[in-house]
Amino acid sequence: MMSLTVRKTIVLQLIGTILLLVNILVVANWISDTGISEKAVWAFDFVAVSVPKQFLGQFHASDKTVRKFFDGQS
């Protein structure tokens, strides 16, 4: 049988998890609405072109797989 403390802990963790998921959805929706994700891709392109390839390793603007990822073509 579960004690009252264990039940309270489970309920509080469940409520906290639900609130966290709702906050994540709100932030993701806000990012989508404000267009921050498009600005992030622009910033990535700027850095990838400006910084030599040896410093970025696999993430370089000339790498077609990276461009496909950001264009949503995986």
Secondary structure, DSSP 8 states (H G I E B T S, - for coil): ---HHHHHHHHHHHHHHHHHHHHHHHHHHHHHHHTHHHHHHHHHHHHHHHS-HHHHTT--TT-HHHHHHHHT--
